[in-house]
Amino acid sequence: MKTREGKNWMEKVWERFRPHLPAGLMLCLLGLFFSLQAEQFFSLRNFINIMTQTAAMSILAVGLTFVLIGGHFDISGGSVLALVGVCCGKLLIGGVPVPVVMLAGIGLGALVGLFNGFCVAKLRLSSFILTLTTSIMVKGIAAAVSGGRTLSGLPDTFNFLGAGKLGNLPVPVILTVLLFLIFHFVLSGTIYGHRVYAVGEQAEHARKAGIPVERIVIMNFVLAGCLYALSAIVLTGRLGAAVSTNGLDLEMMALSALAIGGISMTGGRGNLIGAFLGCLIIGVLSNGLNLLNLSPYYADFIRGVVIFGTLALESVRVMWKRRS
């Protein structure tokens, strides 16, 4: 059946998902390989385990997606995660109620995001250099707050988001899927989402079109900070303890996942379907290599090869599209 534009529904679905073919193909190849090499890999239980293990990274990746599509960079996510984690741990040990601690943690993430966004939008600082500096400062504050100690003995009500279950499904898995769905709608179906793409593609043209560019940039960083904080709550709850080194490399894993998923590092291109596929690839790869008991030194090399391979497939797809 043809639509008004002369395309049937299958053609429209194909156009929507065609950009994700390289990531989808890589995910299938990895799944097939690990299924043949490790009997316990191909099971519902292991898939849920993969989703649980990558929940914190995936939530962080959702926030980072908005910053990247909006034309900027943010490498402070892991440090913000660590700071929020130890601050929440300190407050909980001090007897502050769990809801207050969670709101305070998200507020702290938003505050760091506001600082980053203001400096980038209003002071016109390079987002890469600024967030690198912010990362160093926040990492130092996190170490000072924790005193280099592991903050354990956190209440079960706080740990619920990271370690709880609803029926047979882990709460972090449910939360991750919901966040991807909600923010996919925000990006693709709201005025704010369309403005994020416009600002990332060409900020000056967006400004001439009446879009409040500085406000969109600040909102992107604030949203990212809130999601980094939520990621911290999930990771701290899953581990049952807070330490200043938690999640310090998580933003690099998230960046790798987003690059695999087709999120442009220069802004204006990508979506959360690709981001989700990229996070799954990183999760499947890490899980599969662990099941094979591979040395972590080789595992890092193989992760790099897989990321390179997926990006190469994407490059071939783009060149083929231009020629056709």
C-alpha positions, 0 to 999 in steps of 0.5 A: 500500500502506497502512502501520499508520498508514493512510498509504501510502509516497507520502504519508509521502514527501510529508509529509517533503519538503513543508517543503522545497518553497519551497527546492526550487522556488527551486532549480529556477527558478534552474537553469532561468534560468541554463541558458537564459542561460549554455550552460555552466551545465547540465552535470555538470562545472559542478555538481561545480564548484558543489559544490566551491566551496561545500564549505567553506561547506556544512561550516560550515553543518552545524555551525551547524545544530546550534547554531541548532536547539538554540536559540542563535546563532553568528556566530564561524564565519568567524573560527574558520575564519580562525584555524585556517587560519593556525595550520595554515599556521604549523605546516606551514611549521614542519615539523610533520607533517600529521596532527598539524596537522589534529588540532591545528586541529580541537582548536583549533576545539573549544576555541573552541566549548567557550569559547562553549558554556560561556559560553552554558550556564553563564554564561547570556550571550547567544549572539549578543553572545558569539559577536560578541565571540569573532569579534572576538577570534579575528579579531585573534589570526588576524591576529597569528599570520599577521602579515598575510602569506599563508602559502603553500607548504603540502604536497600531503598537507594540500591533499588534503582541499581540492584532491584527487580520488578518481577523477573526484570532488573530495575536498571534494565527497565529504566534504561529502556524507558529512558531510550524510548522517552528521549528518542521521542524528545529528539525526534518528535518535539520542537526542542529535539528539532532545535538540537539538530538545527544547532548542531548542524549549523549554529549560525543558520539556526540563530538567524532562523530565530532559534535560541542557540545559547539556551539550547546548548545550556539545556543540552549540558544540563540534561546531560548532567542530570543523566550522568547523575542518574547513571551514578545512582544506578551504578552505585546502587548496583555495586552497593558502595561508592568510591571516587574511582567509580565510572571514570572510564565510562564516558570513553566507553559511551563515546565509543558506543555512540560513534559505533551507533552513528552519532556524529562527533561534529553535530547534527546527525544521529539518533537514539536507535543508533546509540542503543545499538552501539551500547549493545555492541559494547555490552555484547563485546565485553560480556563475550570476551569475559565468557571466553576468559580472554586477557584484558590486554587482548580484550582492549585491543579487540574492542578497538578493532571492533569499533574500527570495523564498525566505523569502516562499515559506516564509511563504506555505506556513506560512500556507496550512498553518495555514488548511487 
